Protein backbone atom coordinates (compact mmCIF):
# COMPACT_ATOMS: atom_id res chain seq x y z
CA UNK A 1 0.00 0.00 0.00
CA UNK A 2 0.92 3.66 -0.08
CA UNK A 3 2.13 3.96 3.51
CA UNK A 4 4.15 0.77 3.24
CA UNK A 5 5.84 2.05 0.11
CA UNK A 6 6.49 5.41 1.78
CA UNK A 7 8.06 3.69 4.81
CA UNK A 8 10.27 1.59 2.53
CA UNK A 9 11.45 4.71 0.68
CA UNK A 10 12.11 6.46 3.99
CA UNK A 11 14.24 3.57 5.27
CA UNK A 12 16.03 3.36 1.93
CA UNK A 13 16.89 7.07 2.15
CA UNK A 14 18.23 6.63 5.68
CA UNK A 15 20.43 3.75 4.54
CA UNK A 16 21.65 5.70 1.50
CA UNK A 17 22.63 8.62 3.72
CA UNK A 18 24.34 6.16 6.10
CA UNK A 19 22.11 7.05 9.06
CA UNK A 20 21.61 4.45 11.76
CA UNK A 21 17.92 3.67 11.99
CA UNK A 22 15.47 0.99 12.99
CA UNK A 23 12.08 0.29 11.49
CA UNK A 24 9.11 -1.22 13.29
CA UNK A 25 5.83 -2.43 11.93
CA UNK A 26 2.59 -4.04 12.95
CA UNK A 27 2.10 -7.58 11.78
CA UNK A 28 -1.41 -7.99 10.45
CA UNK A 29 -2.72 -11.43 9.62
CA UNK A 30 -4.46 -10.04 6.52
CA UNK A 31 -2.77 -6.67 6.13
CA UNK A 32 -2.46 -7.10 2.39
CA UNK A 33 -4.93 -8.26 -0.20
CA UNK A 34 -4.83 -10.15 -3.44
CA UNK A 35 -6.35 -8.50 -6.49
CA UNK A 36 -8.03 -10.40 -9.31
CA UNK A 37 -10.03 -9.35 -12.34
CA UNK A 38 -13.34 -11.22 -12.53
CA UNK A 39 -16.08 -10.37 -15.02
CA UNK A 40 -14.11 -7.27 -16.06
CA UNK A 41 -14.06 -5.95 -12.46
CA UNK A 42 -11.35 -5.78 -9.83
CA UNK A 43 -12.10 -8.01 -6.85
CA UNK A 44 -10.07 -8.12 -3.63
CA UNK A 45 -9.42 -11.25 -1.56
CA UNK A 46 -7.53 -11.61 1.73
CA UNK A 47 -3.90 -12.54 1.21
CA UNK A 48 -2.88 -15.04 3.90
CA UNK A 49 0.74 -14.01 3.53
CA UNK A 50 1.76 -15.31 6.97
CA UNK A 51 1.17 -18.90 5.84
CA UNK A 52 4.27 -18.57 3.64
CA UNK A 53 6.51 -17.52 6.52
CA UNK A 54 9.19 -14.94 6.00
CA UNK A 55 12.86 -14.32 6.60
CA UNK A 56 12.10 -11.06 8.45
CA UNK A 57 9.67 -12.65 10.90
CA UNK A 58 11.50 -13.36 14.13
CA UNK A 59 9.28 -15.05 16.69
CA UNK A 60 9.73 -13.69 20.20
CA UNK A 61 6.74 -14.99 22.16
CA UNK A 62 8.08 -13.69 25.48
CA UNK A 63 8.27 -10.08 24.25
CA UNK A 64 5.04 -8.10 24.44
CA UNK A 65 4.22 -4.43 24.18
CA UNK A 66 1.06 -2.68 25.26
CA UNK A 67 -0.18 -0.28 22.60
CA UNK A 68 -2.07 2.65 24.04
CA UNK A 69 -4.85 4.39 22.15
CA UNK A 70 -5.89 7.78 23.40
CA UNK A 71 -8.88 9.95 22.76
CA UNK A 72 -12.50 9.07 22.28
CA UNK A 73 -15.06 8.65 19.54
CA UNK A 74 -17.95 11.09 19.54
CA UNK A 75 -21.18 10.52 17.68
CA UNK A 76 -22.32 13.84 16.23
CA UNK A 77 -25.49 14.68 14.30
CA UNK A 78 -25.12 15.13 10.55
CA UNK A 79 -27.69 15.46 7.78
CA UNK A 80 -30.50 13.85 9.79
CA UNK A 81 -28.25 10.99 10.92
CA UNK A 82 -24.95 10.82 12.73
CA UNK A 83 -21.29 10.50 12.02
CA UNK A 84 -18.25 9.76 14.15
CA UNK A 85 -15.54 12.16 15.19
CA UNK A 86 -12.23 11.17 16.78
CA UNK A 87 -11.17 13.52 19.55
Secondary structure, 3 states (H helix, E strand, C coil): CHHHHHHHHHHHHHHHCCCCCCCCCCCCCCCCEEEEEECCEEEEEECCHHHHCCCCCCCCCCCCCCCCCCCCEEEEEECCEEEEEEC
